[in-house]
């Protein structure tokens, strides 16, 4: 198993369960991805 294979799930978990809302947007401002915290803030669980 490589470092990348081990660290990707950990990174994913940290992103999804961060105590702050996180977004990934496209250059035009379209939201491509939002973490669970951000979705909860909007009531979109």
GIPE-V722516 format. One line per field, one symbol per residue. burial: b if it has 16 or more other C-alpha atoms within 10 Angstrom, else e. A space follows every 50 residues. Layout:
BEGIN
burial->???
END
This chain:
BEGIN
burial->eeeeeeeeeeeeeebbeeeebbeeeeeeeeeeeebbbbeeeeeee
END
